[in-house]
Amino acid sequence: MVSPQHPSGDGRSLSSSPIDTGLPGGPTTHRRHKVIDLFEVLIGTVPNQNYFELHTFLFYDRSIYFRRHLDAGTNPAIPNTTPTIFGAYLTLAYGQSVTAALRSLTDNDDAPALRLMDTYNLAYQLDDYTVCNKIVDWIVSSVHADRTQPSIEDAVHIYSTRPSDRHPLRRLVVA
């Protein structure tokens, strides 16, 4: 079985190699789910494109999207987002606060609340409801604490990027 190679040509594999289980019929392909197992995700489009390495053990369990790719032995590519938004998503997925994610977005943009909404939309696309809920909880908490709140422009952005009436963030903004 030939594994797809990393575009850099340095010989790194983009998928797991077969593991000999010792069962009749020879080697069987199984994914090793250990802390050290990583997989790569290609984010963005040229010229704003990056590879990110993610821990299999974390994203296999938390995201249906990533689980499908890992089970199929393919590495996902997500062209409809930017490395900055994906970096903010990773900040949240690896357990840091929404405030930390906002700081990373503020460094790169003058509209961090809009980028936070983009981060929510990405988490929703990846079926990572833990990150979705973290963002929604922060928004609700911010409204109650009267801290920085999304503006009407942020709400308009949600409507323009997610037209579905059933989208949970849209329902939250309407409420």
C-alpha positions in Angstrom: 0.0 0.0 0.0 1.5 3.3 -1.0 0.7 6.3 1.2 0.2 9.7 -0.3 3.2 11.9 0.3 3.4 15.4 1.7 3.7 18.0 -1.1 7.1 19.1 0.2 8.5 15.8 -1.2 10.4 15.2 2.1 9.0 11.6 2.3 6.5 12.3 5.1 3.4 10.3 4.7 0.0 11.8 4.8 -1.7 8.7 6.2 -1.1 5.8 8.6 0.8 2.7 7.4 -0.7 -0.8 7.7 -0.2 -2.5 11.0 0.4 -6.3 11.0 -2.2 -7.5 13.5 -1.0 -11.1 13.3 -4.4 -12.3 12.2 -4.9 -14.7 9.3 -5.0 -12.9 6.0 -1.9 -10.7 6.6 -1.6 -7.0 7.6 -4.7 -5.1 8.2 -4.9 -1.3 8.1 -5.8 0.2 11.4 -5.3 3.7 12.6 -3.2 4.1 15.7 -5.0 6.5 18.1 -2.2 7.6 20.4 -1.2 11.0 21.7 1.6 11.2 19.2 -0.4 10.4 16.1 -0.9 13.4 13.9 -2.7 14.1 10.6 -2.4 17.0 8.3 -5.1 19.4 7.1 -4.7 21.7 4.1 -6.4 25.1 4.8 -7.2 27.9 2.4 -6.3 28.5 -1.2 -3.2 29.7 -2.9 -1.5 32.1 -2.0 -3.1 32.0 1.5 -2.7 28.3 2.2 -1.1 26.3 5.1 -0.8 22.8 6.4 -1.8 22.2 10.0 -0.9 19.1 12.0 -3.7 18.0 14.4 -3.7 15.3 17.1 -5.8 12.3 15.9 -6.9 11.4 19.4 -8.6 14.8 19.9 -10.2 15.4 16.6 -11.3 11.8 15.8 -13.7 11.9 18.8 -14.9 15.5 18.6 -15.5 16.1 14.9 -17.6 13.9 12.6 -16.0 15.6 9.6 -12.5 14.7 10.7 -13.6 11.2 11.7 -14.9 10.5 8.2 -11.6 11.5 6.7 -9.5 9.6 9.2 -11.6 6.4 8.7 -11.2 6.7 5.0 -7.4 7.3 5.3 -7.6 10.7 3.6 -6.3 14.0 4.7 -8.9 16.8 4.6 -8.5 20.0 2.7 -10.7 22.9 3.7 -10.3 25.6 1.0 -13.3 27.8 2.1 -11.6 29.2 5.2 -8.3 31.0 6.0 -5.4 29.9 8.1 -6.2 32.7 10.6 -9.8 31.4 11.1 -8.6 27.9 11.4 -5.9 29.0 13.9 -8.6 30.6 16.0 -10.6 27.3 15.7 -7.6 25.3 16.9 -7.1 27.8 19.8 -10.6 26.9 21.0 -10.4 23.2 20.2 -7.2 22.8 22.2 -9.0 24.2 25.2 -8.0 27.9 25.3 -10.6 30.6 25.9 -12.6 32.6 23.4 -10.8 35.7 24.6 -7.5 34.0 23.5 -9.0 33.2 20.1 -10.2 36.8 19.8 -6.7 38.1 20.6 -5.3 36.0 17.7 -8.0 37.3 15.4 -7.5 40.9 16.5 -3.8 40.7 15.5 -4.8 39.9 12.0 -8.0 41.8 11.4 -9.9 45.0 12.5 -13.2 43.1 12.9 -12.5 40.2 15.4 -16.2 39.7 16.2 -16.9 39.0 12.5 -14.0 36.5 12.4 -15.3 34.9 15.6 -18.6 34.3 13.7 -16.5 32.8 10.9 -14.8 30.6 13.4 -18.2 29.5 14.7 -19.3 28.7 11.1 -16.1 26.7 10.5 -16.7 24.7 13.8 -20.3 24.1 12.6 -19.1 22.9 9.2 -16.7 20.5 11.0 -19.4 19.2 13.2 -17.4 20.3 16.3 -20.2 21.3 18.6 -17.9 21.7 21.6 -16.3 24.7 19.9 -19.7 25.9 18.7 -21.1 25.8 22.2 -18.0 27.6 23.6 -18.5 30.5 21.3 -22.2 30.7 21.9 -21.6 30.6 25.7 -19.1 33.4 25.4 -21.6 35.5 23.3 -24.4 35.0 25.9 -22.0 35.7 28.8 -20.7 38.8 27.1 -24.2 40.2 26.6 -25.1 39.6 30.3 -21.8 41.1 31.4 -22.1 44.0 28.9 -18.6 43.4 27.6 -17.7 43.6 23.9 -20.8 42.5 22.0 -21.3 41.6 18.4 -22.8 44.6 16.6 -25.6 44.8 14.1 -23.0 44.5 11.4 -22.0 41.2 12.9 -25.6 40.0 12.7 -25.8 41.0 9.1 -22.6 39.1 8.4 -24.2 35.9 9.9 -27.2 36.4 7.6 -25.1 36.9 4.6 -22.8 33.9 5.2 -25.4 31.4 6.5 -28.8 31.9 4.9 -30.4 28.9 6.5 -33.2 29.8 9.0 -32.3 26.6 10.8 -28.6 27.6 11.5 -28.3 27.7 15.3 -26.2 30.9 15.4 -28.7 32.7 13.3 -31.5 31.6 15.6 -29.4 32.9 18.6 -29.0 36.3 17.0 -32.7 36.5 16.2 -33.6 35.7 19.8 
